[in-house]
Amino acid sequence: NGYFLCDKGRFGAEYVNSSERIPVSMIRNSHDADPVQIEADIAKEALSKAAKGSIGIGSPRASMEANFALRDLVGEENFYAGIAENELGMLDKIIDIYQNKPVNIANIKDIENSDAVLILGEDLTNTAARLALGVRQSVKNLGRQMGADLNFPIWHDAAIRQLAMDKLSPLYILSPHTTRLDDVSHTTHISSAANSARIGMAIANAIDSSAPAVKGLTKDEKALVAEIAETLKSAKQALIISGTSSREPALLEAASNIATALQDGDNKANLALVSAESNSMGLALMMQGNNKALEQAISAVKKSAIVLENDLYRRASSSDVDAFINGLDQLVVLDHLKNRTGEQANLVIAAATFAESSGTFVN
């Protein structure tokens, strides 16, 4: 990410010093009993005993090493991703696109250097703030090119701004709602995630007729498709961005189709696909060949479960999680912040945050 730290990264780490931190490991005799503090050795022994015949529920905010340790503890056949089946499927789709499609996985410099950008169904400022800044930098490239054509030095920002005036490199956003990048976009088209995906599919077909065709677009949508397709085709470095936040798999397919359609010989289109949490991609890589999602964990008939850095109530309905927990003889939670799942655990083990431990996250 270079030298820059976005506001989310700079100020979003305050939870490390939160009053809601879990300071010590605790044990209780039942889900609703008062917890009793225990020493680390006793907690370790209790965790080891609980692991026998238990399922493990991992987390996209826990490190690769922590997820791997839990999987190793309970056995691979008893390890579940801890995210919804739909999200896990979309992450698998991202991995497949990156590994098997003719695309270039865009880094920050690629994003900043783009001269035409299409965002499909992703509110970047909320889901990937550093990428959003990169897009803001990219729309200035038209002015920089105008300055370069007149031999303006790149550092002469005031002269380039005056020359460019309000001219920006094209940014198109297809989104279910307004975003904080709309102020620099050429066009923001508000439509459902599913319809945005249809428009994206049509753009791919307009670039390359061998891509699947789309029917039923309105006259305005057809005009938008033609405009975006022509802009992307004529760009020196086009960029397509999408992600998982909308939970619409067709958006990833559309982004992949557009990037594939833009391939010109050895020149691959830049593609950036955003995942929701700090280690969503790492967890998905771990789960390849074992697509056990949260739904399967909740429906598993087990007497014991170990939950790693994951509040299940944020990922499934309260009634489903209540039924799951009430059916357990023992619930073990490893986490660093108090949450609704931990409040019902028989054993709560105080976990370290990223600032107090070492580990790996996959961007």
Secondary structure, DSSP 4 states (H G I P E B T S, - for coil): -TT---HHHHHTTGGGG-TTB--S-EE-SSTTSPPEE--HHHHHHHHHHHTTT-EEE--TTS-HHHHHHHHHHH-GGGEE-SS-HHHHHHHHHHHHHHHHSSEEE--HHHHHT-SEEEEES--HHHH-HHHHHHHHHHTTHHHHHHHHHTT--TT-HHHHHHHHTT----EEEEESS--TTGGG-SEEEE--HHHHHHHHHHHHHHH-TTSPP-----HHHHHHHHHHHHHHHH-SSEEEEEESTT--HHHHHHHHHHHHHT-BTTBPEEEEEE-SSTTHHHHHHHHTT----HHHHHHS--SEEEEES--GGGTS-HHHHHHHHHT-SEEEEEESB--TTGGG-SEEEEPP-GGGS------
